[in-house]
Amino acid sequence: MSFPFADVKKAINGLRSKLQCAPDTQLQEQFDAGLHPNLLAYQKRQAGGTPLAALEKYLVGATSYLHQPSNYYDIFGAGRCVIIVQLLDEALDVLQAKQIKGLPKRVERLLRVVDPDEFDSTAFELITAARYALVAGVDRIEFIEEQPPIRTPDILLRRGGVDSFVECKKVKRVRDFSVTTRITVRELLNGVISCFRRQGISILAEVAFGCDPKRVSQSGLFEACQTALNDRTTIVTSQFTIKAKPLPKFKSKDYTLYPSPRFSWIRYGHRIRGEWFGIVHQIIGKPARRANLPKRLQGGVSTWLDSVEWDAAIKWKITADDVVGRYRRFAFDGLFAAIEQINNAGFDSTVHLWLETDYYIGGRREVLLDFFKRLSAKQQHTVGWIVINETLLDVSPKGRFDLIEHAHMIQGPTATAPHPLVSGVFGLPSPVRTIGEFGVGHELSDIDED
């Protein structure tokens, strides 16, 4: 994906125009000044005040991409916003041009929802419908409204005089197991880093957990890390493997965006698209702030470093198969519910499941094959296709945004062709050209090498 400023600006203006959604200039200024540093964070609830529509958050985040360098820049959050805003703008171009029945109510929902998962689900329906609307021979697309207690499919399409249905499901972005594990690791490694900070030691360490991290003691991990650093050796135990080395003082002729993919890469050798599950880091430094901020916008968080006095980081991953296996699993129950909504709904009726992933997880082949076996055992399900649209959001060290999509397809008994009408969804408007190994996909080139 390419994101020239002119294209992003066009998408933002186009989306606001189509949705008749005027920009909140005051909020944008405050966000760019660092007065709302958690605005783009994945939050299920907002404390106090009037809840802000999720769409406005996306538009503010995408607009911040155009305002650099500003006092505050959440580059990771902005990357997601830029991508989704462009996809939505392109999708609405298609759907409005074709005057799709039921579109106004979907747009109304998109405008008012606050919950991030509900917003993503609605966006997914719109983006998917636009992909079907571009398929040759499709002469009708219609959004279907639910009539409780009856649960209906999301989309009706007609091709060659035959009606089919499409159901879209979005798996929640954050799963309980991964959240709990990450909190455990963050607390554990922050405790270790704090011990080195009290000694004034800058360290870069790598920890591979061979068990569930909650079984590891902080004191034992620190002692092993200190031994690895002092003896310049790798420490291997039944619970973890540790490597450590001292970090030289960080120097830069320019102001440095922090946190950022560039800083993480040049300083710690870490990036999103890599083997590590995450990185925990601490820093003591002098922030750089814009000198021309008016008084009403001063006092916010700055994401720019003038100098670094001390820093330390620990990259981590999990190698225990049982724990990694739990990371790979997702909500099968939601997928079975989606299948029920298009069960016996005509030839080639399709479920699309949007599953956001992490690079380090690797392929989900075993997990999806297990699901396929479970589905085969439930012979009452008569669907055409199940398409799992697995996506990875990457922000590269050069600051480039990328959305990598793998479409995993399962053929059902009512499929009439060797491939579904639509497989890839997020490549709008270009279709996916090739299909990779089931549950694995293709290994794509690094966006910074293009």
Number of C-alpha atoms within 10 A of each C-alpha: 11 10 16 9 13 9 12 21 18 13 23 21 18 19 22 17 12 13 16 10 14 10 15 11 10 9 15 20 18 18 26 27 26 22 20 16 18 12 19 19 12 13 13 9 10 12 7 6 6 7 13 14 16 22 23 20 21 22 24 25 27 26 23 24 23 16 15 11 13 20 25 26 27 23 23 20 21 24 22 20 23 25 22 23 23 21 24 21 22 18 25 23 15 20 21 14 9 15 14 18 15 14 18 14 13 16 16 11 15 21 18 15 18 21 17 20 19 16 19 22 18 21 23 24 21 25 25 23 27 26 23 20 21 18 13 9 12 17 14 18 25 19 22 18 14 11 8 7 6 7 14 19 24 22 23 18 20 15 14 9 11 11 17 20 27 29 23 23 22 24 18 17 13 12 13 9 12 15 11 12 15 15 11 16 23 18 12 20 22 17 16 21 25 16 15 17 18 8 9 13 17 20 23 23 23 19 22 20 22 20 18 18 20 13 10 17 11 17 13 11 20 19 12 21 28 22 17 20 20 12 12 13 14 16 18 15 11 8 16 21 20 24 22 24 18 14 17 13 10 11 11 10 7 10 14 19 21 19 16 21 23 20 16 18 15 11 16 19 13 20 22 21 16 13 17 20 18 18 21 17 19 15 14 13 14 12 18 16 21 14 8 8 14 9 7 8 17 17 12 17 18 21 23 24 19 16 18 16 13 18 23 24 24 24 22 22 20 22 15 16 11 12 18 18 13 12 17 18 15 16 12 14 9 14 21 14 13 24 28 20 19 24 18 15 21 17 20 26 29 32 28 28 23 24 20 17 20 19 17 16 16 14 18 20 16 15 16 22 14 12 16 15 10 12 15 12 10 10 9 11 18 21 26 30 27 26 23 24 20 23 18 17 20 23 25 20 19 12 15 16 22 20 16 17 24 27 29 24 20 20 19 19 13 18 19 13 11 7 14 19 16 19 25 25 26 25 16 18 15 11 15 16 7 8 14 12 12 18 20 17 19 16 9 8 8 11 15 13 5 5
